[in-house]
């Protein structure tokens, strides 16, 4: 069912408390989902809210299917596999594993081939540890020096740290979006022009976030 793009919802993974569930679905469960392919989501059973995991750190959707998610015990980190390159790192992969941080919105590639980064490899079937600090997965990549068999092996990797994510609501005040992500107020900038519009933007539940902007020449 991983390649299905119809209304199937499948491949679920619960956190330790059972409050949040990660899953893959061909349904468009958030307004910005217009790609027509399967995406990975988290549903908060207390807040009754959907959040898409299969997106870039900037919140951009992919154009290829994503699936087989696992969520760590606290519900903060979600790993998933996809043929979409959600990060621009020059790595070729038929299937890659990515991890999305629900608190910061950052998405990183979980596995970096230790040999040739342009060699096409397949990395699948991930499982996160309870605290999210380690990942078990299957890969055709030669990730250790004595791997010469040219086929799938099971590996464990201690995860890399997520890069810091800074969000600024350009031209506007501090803001917390529907996903719970904090945007800092536009303070300390004194160039360009600030404009506010009352245009009702489509395909977003955070219309007010996009109604303020700062534009023009930067200071020299």
C-alpha positions as CSV (number, residue, x, y, z in Angstrom):
1,X,0.0,0.0,0.0
2,X,3.0,2.3,0.3
3,X,2.7,3.5,-3.3
4,X,-1.0,4.1,-3.2
5,X,-2.2,7.7,-3.7
6,X,-5.9,7.1,-3.1
7,X,-7.8,7.4,0.2
8,X,-5.9,4.7,2.1
9,X,-4.6,5.4,5.6
10,X,-2.1,2.9,6.9
11,X,1.3,2.1,8.5
12,X,0.5,3.5,12.0
13,X,3.0,4.0,14.9
14,X,2.0,5.2,18.4
15,X,4.0,7.1,20.9
16,X,4.4,5.7,24.5
17,X,1.3,7.5,25.9
18,X,-0.9,6.7,22.9
19,X,-1.7,10.4,22.5
20,X,0.0,10.9,19.1
21,X,-0.1,8.5,16.2
22,X,2.1,8.7,13.1
23,X,0.7,7.2,9.8
24,X,0.8,7.5,6.1
25,X,-2.2,8.6,4.0
26,X,-3.2,9.4,0.5
27,X,-5.7,11.9,1.9
28,X,-5.1,15.6,2.0
29,X,-5.3,16.1,5.7
30,X,-3.9,19.7,5.9
31,X,-4.8,22.6,3.7
32,X,-1.3,22.9,2.1
33,X,-1.3,19.2,0.9
34,X,-1.9,19.5,-2.8
35,X,0.6,17.0,-4.1
36,X,-1.8,14.1,-4.7
37,X,0.6,11.5,-3.2
38,X,0.9,9.6,0.1
39,X,2.3,11.7,2.9
40,X,3.3,11.0,6.5
41,X,1.2,12.7,9.2
42,X,0.8,12.8,13.0
43,X,-2.6,13.0,14.7
44,X,-2.8,14.4,18.2
45,X,-5.7,12.5,19.8
46,X,-6.0,15.1,22.6
47,X,-5.8,18.3,20.5
48,X,-7.6,16.6,17.5
49,X,-5.1,18.1,15.1
50,X,-3.2,16.8,12.1
51,X,0.4,17.7,11.4
52,X,2.3,16.8,8.2
53,X,5.8,15.2,8.8
54,X,6.9,14.7,5.2
55,X,8.0,18.2,4.3
56,X,11.1,20.3,4.3
57,X,12.3,22.4,7.2
58,X,10.7,25.3,5.4
59,X,7.3,23.6,5.3
60,X,7.4,22.7,1.6
61,X,5.6,19.5,0.5
62,X,7.3,16.8,-1.6
63,X,6.2,15.4,-4.9
64,X,6.9,11.7,-4.2
65,X,5.2,9.3,-1.8
66,X,6.4,9.1,1.8
67,X,5.5,6.3,4.2
68,X,6.5,3.7,6.8
69,X,6.7,6.2,9.7
70,X,7.8,5.4,13.3
71,X,7.4,7.8,16.2
72,X,9.6,7.9,19.3
73,X,8.1,7.4,22.8
74,X,7.8,11.1,23.6
75,X,6.1,11.9,20.2
76,X,8.6,14.5,19.3
77,X,10.5,12.7,16.5
78,X,9.1,10.9,13.5
79,X,11.2,8.9,11.0
80,X,9.9,8.0,7.6
81,X,11.1,6.9,4.2
82,X,10.7,8.6,0.9
83,X,12.1,8.9,-2.6
84,X,11.7,12.7,-2.3
85,X,14.9,14.6,-1.4
86,X,13.7,16.7,1.5
87,X,17.2,18.1,2.1
88,X,19.6,19.4,-0.6
89,X,22.7,17.4,0.2
90,X,23.6,15.9,-3.1
91,X,22.9,12.3,-2.0
92,X,21.3,9.9,-4.5
93,X,18.9,7.4,-3.0
94,X,16.1,5.2,-4.3
95,X,14.6,5.3,-0.8
96,X,16.0,7.5,1.9
97,X,15.2,7.8,5.6
98,X,14.3,11.2,7.1
99,X,13.5,12.4,10.6
100,X,11.1,15.3,11.4
101,X,11.3,17.2,14.7
102,X,7.8,18.2,15.6
103,X,8.9,20.9,18.1
104,X,11.2,22.8,15.7
105,X,9.7,21.7,12.3
106,X,13.2,20.7,11.1
107,X,13.6,17.8,8.7
108,X,17.0,16.0,8.3
109,X,18.3,13.0,6.3
110,X,18.9,10.4,8.9
111,X,21.5,8.3,7.0
112,X,24.6,9.6,5.2
113,X,26.4,6.9,3.2
114,X,29.9,6.5,4.4
115,X,31.4,5.8,1.0
116,X,30.3,7.4,-2.3
117,X,27.5,9.9,-1.6
118,X,26.4,9.8,-5.3
119,X,26.0,6.0,-5.4
120,X,22.4,5.1,-5.6
121,X,21.4,3.2,-2.5
122,X,18.2,2.1,-0.8
123,X,17.6,2.8,2.9
124,X,14.4,1.6,4.4
125,X,12.5,0.1,7.4
126,X,13.5,2.5,10.2
127,X,12.7,2.3,13.9
128,X,13.5,5.1,16.4
129,X,14.7,4.4,20.0
130,X,12.5,5.6,22.8
131,X,14.3,8.9,23.3
132,X,14.9,9.4,19.6
133,X,18.7,9.3,19.9
134,X,19.3,6.1,17.9
135,X,17.9,4.7,14.7
136,X,17.8,1.0,13.5
137,X,17.3,0.6,9.7
138,X,18.0,-1.6,6.7
139,X,20.3,-0.4,3.8
140,X,22.1,-1.5,0.7
141,X,24.8,1.2,1.5
142,X,28.2,0.0,2.7
143,X,28.1,2.0,6.0
144,X,30.9,0.1,7.8
145,X,34.4,-0.8,6.6
146,X,33.9,-4.6,6.4
147,X,30.6,-4.5,4.4
148,X,31.3,-6.1,1.1
149,X,28.2,-8.2,0.4
150,X,26.4,-5.7,-1.8
151,X,23.0,-6.4,-0.3
152,X,20.8,-5.3,2.5
153,X,22.1,-5.2,6.1
154,X,20.7,-4.0,9.4
155,X,22.5,-1.0,11.0
156,X,22.2,1.1,14.1
157,X,23.1,4.8,14.0
158,X,23.4,7.3,16.8
159,X,21.5,10.3,15.4
160,X,23.0,13.5,14.3
161,X,21.9,16.7,16.1
162,X,19.2,18.8,14.3
163,X,20.5,22.2,13.1
164,X,18.9,25.1,14.9
165,X,15.8,26.6,13.3
166,X,15.0,30.3,13.6
167,X,11.7,31.6,12.4
168,X,10.9,35.3,12.1
169,X,7.6,36.7,11.2
170,X,8.9,39.4,8.8
171,X,7.1,42.7,9.3
172,X,4.9,41.3,12.1
173,X,4.6,40.4,15.8
174,X,5.6,37.2,17.6
175,X,3.3,34.3,16.4
176,X,2.6,30.7,17.2
177,X,1.2,28.7,14.2
178,X,-1.3,25.9,14.3
179,X,1.5,23.4,14.5
180,X,2.7,25.0,17.7
181,X,5.9,26.4,16.1
182,X,7.0,29.8,17.5
183,X,7.9,32.7,15.2
184,X,9.8,35.6,16.6
185,X,8.7,39.2,16.1
186,X,10.4,41.3,13.5
187,X,12.6,43.3,15.9
188,X,15.9,45.0,15.3
189,X,15.5,45.4,11.6
190,X,15.3,49.0,10.3
191,X,15.6,48.7,6.5
192,X,13.0,48.1,3.8
193,X,9.3,48.6,4.0
194,X,6.7,46.9,6.2
195,X,3.3,46.2,4.7
196,X,0.1,44.5,6.0
197,X,-2.6,43.1,3.8
198,X,-6.0,41.7,4.6
199,X,-5.9,39.2,1.8
200,X,-7.3,35.8,2.8
201,X,-4.6,33.4,1.7
202,X,-5.8,30.0,0.6
203,X,-4.4,26.5,1.7
204,X,-3.2,27.6,5.1
205,X,-4.6,27.8,8.6
206,X,-2.2,30.6,9.5
207,X,-3.5,33.4,7.3
208,X,-2.3,36.2,9.6
209,X,1.3,34.9,9.5
210,X,1.4,35.8,5.7
211,X,-0.4,39.1,6.0
212,X,2.7,41.0,7.2
213,X,5.8,41.4,5.2
214,X,9.1,43.4,5.0
215,X,10.6,44.1,1.6
216,X,13.0,46.4,-0.2
217,X,16.7,47.0,-0.3
218,X,18.9,45.7,2.5
219,X,21.2,48.0,4.5
220,X,24.7,48.4,3.0
